[in-house]
Amino acid sequence: MHFLFARPVRPGASAVLSVGQASFLLVTRGNSAWSRGPAQERAILAALRGASEMRVRAAGVGGAISDRYLLAGAPTAIDAAALGCA
C-alpha cells in the first residue's frame, strides 16, 4: 500500500491511515507513505472492503497533511487488480 502526498512529510514523522474504525501507522519518506509489511497490507485491504471512506494524515513540511478518499467501488477494484496480477 503506497500513498503519495502533494508535499514532503516532516523528517522522522509517521503517517496514520484511518479506514472506518481501524487505524494503521505507516512508514514515510519524502512525500510517500507505505504500509509496514504484508500483514498490515492485508489488514488494510480487508478494512477497505467494509468502509465507505479512508483518510491518511501526516505532519508535513509546512503544515499538516490530510487526504480523504471515498471507497465506493473499492472491493470491485481490489478484486480486479488481484485477477490482473495473478
Secondary structure, DSSP 8 states (H G I E B T S, - for coil): -EEE-SS-B-TT--EEEEETTEEEEEEEETTEEE-SSHHHHHHHHHHHHH-SEEEEEEEETTEEEEEEEE-TTHHHHHHHHHHHH-
